[in-house]
Amino acid sequence: MKAVVQRARNASVTVGGEVVGAIDRGMVVLLGVSRQDDPAHAAMLARKVAALRLFPDAGDVPNLSLLDTGFSALVVSQFTLLGDTRKGNRPSYINAAPPEVAEPLYERFVAELRGLIGADRVATGRFRVMMDVAFVNEGPFTLLLESKI
């Protein structure tokens, strides 16, 4: 799994003019599932996201996590993170898991994260639909995570 994690002042996902997920302060997690991923990868990455220290403490040092702050997460499925652009100008998505494999692993990641920080603190987009994702990146602060087991 790959995740782009961005610290956010606020974030929302809109589908067909309807807001389907929104958070105040927290992080946006763009999540891509590869063909090699399994439930252990989802659990490991959820633990990493929950404990990732990217929020400032009283000294303005990024020492606080979602576990420490009470902030929220907005998780959005994004298979394009698995795009390979080494050859040519058109990305190849051969490494992305097919939807019937990716969706349960995406849902597993979300369930694991909800179990760690609280169900009411994790919002999502919708799987396999066109979404408008809007947020204010605080910092900016952006990290790329990969699950390695």
Contacts in CASP RR format, 6 or more apart in sequence:
PFRMAT RR
TARGET T0000
AUTHOR 0000-0000-0000
METHOD contacts of the structure
MODEL  1
MKAVVQRARNASVTVGGEVVGAIDRGMVVLLGVSRQDDPAHAAMLARKVA
ALRLFPDAGDVPNLSLLDTGFSALVVSQFTLLGDTRKGNRPSYINAAPPE
VAEPLYERFVAELRGLIGADRVATGRFRVMMDVAFVNEGPFTLLLESKI
1 31 0 8 1.000
1 32 0 8 1.000
1 33 0 8 1.000
1 34 0 8 1.000
1 37 0 8 1.000
1 41 0 8 1.000
1 42 0 8 1.000
1 45 0 8 1.000
1 105 0 8 1.000
1 109 0 8 1.000
1 146 0 8 1.000
1 147 0 8 1.000
2 31 0 8 1.000
2 32 0 8 1.000
2 34 0 8 1.000
2 81 0 8 1.000
2 82 0 8 1.000
2 144 0 8 1.000
2 145 0 8 1.000
2 146 0 8 1.000
2 147 0 8 1.000
3 29 0 8 1.000
3 30 0 8 1.000
3 31 0 8 1.000
3 32 0 8 1.000
3 45 0 8 1.000
3 49 0 8 1.000
3 81 0 8 1.000
3 144 0 8 1.000
3 145 0 8 1.000
3 146 0 8 1.000
4 29 0 8 1.000
4 30 0 8 1.000
4 78 0 8 1.000
4 81 0 8 1.000
4 142 0 8 1.000
4 143 0 8 1.000
4 144 0 8 1.000
4 145 0 8 1.000
5 27 0 8 1.000
5 28 0 8 1.000
5 29 0 8 1.000
5 30 0 8 1.000
5 49 0 8 1.000
5 52 0 8 1.000
5 54 0 8 1.000
5 142 0 8 1.000
5 143 0 8 1.000
5 144 0 8 1.000
5 145 0 8 1.000
6 27 0 8 1.000
6 28 0 8 1.000
6 30 0 8 1.000
6 135 0 8 1.000
6 137 0 8 1.000
6 140 0 8 1.000
6 141 0 8 1.000
6 142 0 8 1.000
6 143 0 8 1.000
7 26 0 8 1.000
7 27 0 8 1.000
7 54 0 8 1.000
7 55 0 8 1.000
7 137 0 8 1.000
7 138 0 8 1.000
7 139 0 8 1.000
7 140 0 8 1.000
7 141 0 8 1.000
7 142 0 8 1.000
8 23 0 8 1.000
8 25 0 8 1.000
8 26 0 8 1.000
8 27 0 8 1.000
8 28 0 8 1.000
8 74 0 8 1.000
8 135 0 8 1.000
8 136 0 8 1.000
8 137 0 8 1.000
8 138 0 8 1.000
9 24 0 8 1.000
9 25 0 8 1.000
9 135 0 8 1.000
9 136 0 8 1.000
9 138 0 8 1.000
10 22 0 8 1.000
10 23 0 8 1.000
10 24 0 8 1.000
10 25 0 8 1.000
10 135 0 8 1.000
10 136 0 8 1.000
11 22 0 8 1.000
11 23 0 8 1.000
11 26 0 8 1.000
11 28 0 8 1.000
11 74 0 8 1.000
11 133 0 8 1.000
11 134 0 8 1.000
11 135 0 8 1.000
11 136 0 8 1.000
12 19 0 8 1.000
12 21 0 8 1.000
12 22 0 8 1.000
12 23 0 8 1.000
12 74 0 8 1.000
12 133 0 8 1.000
12 134 0 8 1.000
12 135 0 8 1.000
13 19 0 8 1.000
13 20 0 8 1.000
13 21 0 8 1.000
13 22 0 8 1.000
13 74 0 8 1.000
13 76 0 8 1.000
13 123 0 8 1.000
13 124 0 8 1.000
13 125 0 8 1.000
13 126 0 8 1.000
13 131 0 8 1.000
13 132 0 8 1.000
13 133 0 8 1.000
13 134 0 8 1.000
14 20 0 8 1.000
14 131 0 8 1.000
14 132 0 8 1.000
14 134 0 8 1.000
15 125 0 8 1.000
15 126 0 8 1.000
15 129 0 8 1.000
15 130 0 8 1.000
15 131 0 8 1.000
15 132 0 8 1.000
17 132 0 8 1.000
20 124 0 8 1.000
20 125 0 8 1.000
20 126 0 8 1.000
20 131 0 8 1.000
21 74 0 8 1.000
21 123 0 8 1.000
21 124 0 8 1.000
21 125 0 8 1.000
22 74 0 8 1.000
22 123 0 8 1.000
23 71 0 8 1.000
23 72 0 8 1.000
23 73 0 8 1.000
23 74 0 8 1.000
23 121 0 8 1.000
23 123 0 8 1.000
24 71 0 8 1.000
24 72 0 8 1.000
25 71 0 8 1.000
25 72 0 8 1.000
25 138 0 8 1.000
26 55 0 8 1.000
26 66 0 8 1.000
26 69 0 8 1.000
26 71 0 8 1.000
26 72 0 8 1.000
26 73 0 8 1.000
26 74 0 8 1.000
27 49 0 8 1.000
27 52 0 8 1.000
27 54 0 8 1.000
27 66 0 8 1.000
27 71 0 8 1.000
27 72 0 8 1.000
27 73 0 8 1.000
27 74 0 8 1.000
28 73 0 8 1.000
28 74 0 8 1.000
28 76 0 8 1.000
28 133 0 8 1.000
28 135 0 8 1.000
28 137 0 8 1.000
29 49 0 8 1.000
29 73 0 8 1.000
29 74 0 8 1.000
29 75 0 8 1.000
29 76 0 8 1.000
29 113 0 8 1.000
30 76 0 8 1.000
30 78 0 8 1.000
30 81 0 8 1.000
30 133 0 8 1.000
31 45 0 8 1.000
31 75 0 8 1.000
31 76 0 8 1.000
31 77 0 8 1.000
31 78 0 8 1.000
31 81 0 8 1.000
31 106 0 8 1.000
31 109 0 8 1.000
32 77 0 8 1.000
32 78 0 8 1.000
32 79 0 8 1.000
32 81 0 8 1.000
32 82 0 8 1.000
32 96 0 8 1.000
32 102 0 8 1.000
32 106 0 8 1.000
33 77 0 8 1.000
33 79 0 8 1.000
33 82 0 8 1.000
33 96 0 8 1.000
33 97 0 8 1.000
33 101 0 8 1.000
33 102 0 8 1.000
33 105 0 8 1.000
33 106 0 8 1.000
34 82 0 8 1.000
34 95 0 8 1.000
34 96 0 8 1.000
34 97 0 8 1.000
35 95 0 8 1.000
35 96 0 8 1.000
35 97 0 8 1.000
35 98 0 8 1.000
35 101 0 8 1.000
37 97 0 8 1.000
37 105 0 8 1.000
37 147 0 8 1.000
38 105 0 8 1.000
39 105 0 8 1.000
39 108 0 8 1.000
40 149 0 8 1.000
41 105 0 8 1.000
41 147 0 8 1.000
41 149 0 8 1.000
42 105 0 8 1.000
42 106 0 8 1.000
42 108 0 8 1.000
42 109 0 8 1.000
42 112 0 8 1.000
42 147 0 8 1.000
43 108 0 8 1.000
43 109 0 8 1.000
43 112 0 8 1.000
44 147 0 8 1.000
44 149 0 8 1.000
45 109 0 8 1.000
45 145 0 8 1.000
45 147 0 8 1.000
46 109 0 8 1.000
46 112 0 8 1.000
46 113 0 8 1.000
46 116 0 8 1.000
47 112 0 8 1.000
47 116 0 8 1.000
48 145 0 8 1.000
48 147 0 8 1.000
49 66 0 8 1.000
49 73 0 8 1.000
49 113 0 8 1.000
49 145 0 8 1.000
50 65 0 8 1.000
50 66 0 8 1.000
50 67 0 8 1.000
50 113 0 8 1.000
50 116 0 8 1.000
50 117 0 8 1.000
51 65 0 8 1.000
51 66 0 8 1.000
51 67 0 8 1.000
52 65 0 8 1.000
52 66 0 8 1.000
52 143 0 8 1.000
52 145 0 8 1.000
53 62 0 8 1.000
53 63 0 8 1.000
53 64 0 8 1.000
53 65 0 8 1.000
53 68 0 8 1.000
54 62 0 8 1.000
54 64 0 8 1.000
54 65 0 8 1.000
54 141 0 8 1.000
54 143 0 8 1.000
55 62 0 8 1.000
55 63 0 8 1.000
55 64 0 8 1.000
55 65 0 8 1.000
55 66 0 8 1.000
55 68 0 8 1.000
55 69 0 8 1.000
55 71 0 8 1.000
56 62 0 8 1.000
56 63 0 8 1.000
56 64 0 8 1.000
57 63 0 8 1.000
57 64 0 8 1.000
62 141 0 8 1.000
66 72 0 8 1.000
66 73 0 8 1.000
66 116 0 8 1.000
66 117 0 8 1.000
66 121 0 8 1.000
67 116 0 8 1.000
67 117 0 8 1.000
70 117 0 8 1.000
70 121 0 8 1.000
71 121 0 8 1.000
72 117 0 8 1.000
72 121 0 8 1.000
72 122 0 8 1.000
72 123 0 8 1.000
73 113 0 8 1.000
73 117 0 8 1.000
73 121 0 8 1.000
73 122 0 8 1.000
73 123 0 8 1.000
74 122 0 8 1.000
74 123 0 8 1.000
74 124 0 8 1.000
74 125 0 8 1.000
74 135 0 8 1.000
75 106 0 8 1.000
75 109 0 8 1.000
75 110 0 8 1.000
75 113 0 8 1.000
75 122 0 8 1.000
75 123 0 8 1.000
75 124 0 8 1.000
75 125 0 8 1.000
76 124 0 8 1.000
76 125 0 8 1.000
76 131 0 8 1.000
76 133 0 8 1.000
77 102 0 8 1.000
77 103 0 8 1.000
77 106 0 8 1.000
77 125 0 8 1.000
77 127 0 8 1.000
77 128 0 8 1.000
79 93 0 8 1.000
79 96 0 8 1.000
79 97 0 8 1.000
79 102 0 8 1.000
80 91 0 8 1.000
80 93 0 8 1.000
80 96 0 8 1.000
82 93 0 8 1.000
82 95 0 8 1.000
82 96 0 8 1.000
82 97 0 8 1.000
83 91 0 8 1.000
83 92 0 8 1.000
83 93 0 8 1.000
83 95 0 8 1.000
83 96 0 8 1.000
84 91 0 8 1.000
84 92 0 8 1.000
84 93 0 8 1.000
84 94 0 8 1.000
84 95 0 8 1.000
85 91 0 8 1.000
85 92 0 8 1.000
96 102 0 8 1.000
97 105 0 8 1.000
99 127 0 8 1.000
99 128 0 8 1.000
102 127 0 8 1.000
103 127 0 8 1.000
103 128 0 8 1.000
106 127 0 8 1.000
107 127 0 8 1.000
110 122 0 8 1.000
110 124 0 8 1.000
113 122 0 8 1.000
114 121 0 8 1.000
114 122 0 8 1.000
125 131 0 8 1.000
END
